Amino acid sequence: MEQSTKTWKLRNEYVRGSFKEAPVVDKVIEKRLRWYSHVQRRPEDHMAKNALNLPTTERKRGRPPGSLLTTVQKDLNEKDLNKALATNRPL
């Protein structure tokens, strides 16, 4: 008797490993850092560069609101990169 597709239980890690695909979280961080690098090469008065400091989330009382810049800085620290290296454009 054949198993139906509803009974197949393949874990995401197995599927990603089969296709040699990186986890989604790593892909999101990579795209965010690539965008940050692009924005840093813009002029200082550019709208996207000003948007880095806009609050994106509300936090509890006493904590400053989170912004895209704080998220990018956290990603840079996790990946052991500095700002100069992140804005360096490969040739």
Secondary structure, DSSP 8 states (H G I E B T S, - for coil): ----GGG----HHHHHHHHT---HHHHHHHHHHHHHHHHHTS-TT-HHHHHTTSEEE---TTS--EEHHHHHHHHHHHTT--HHHHH----
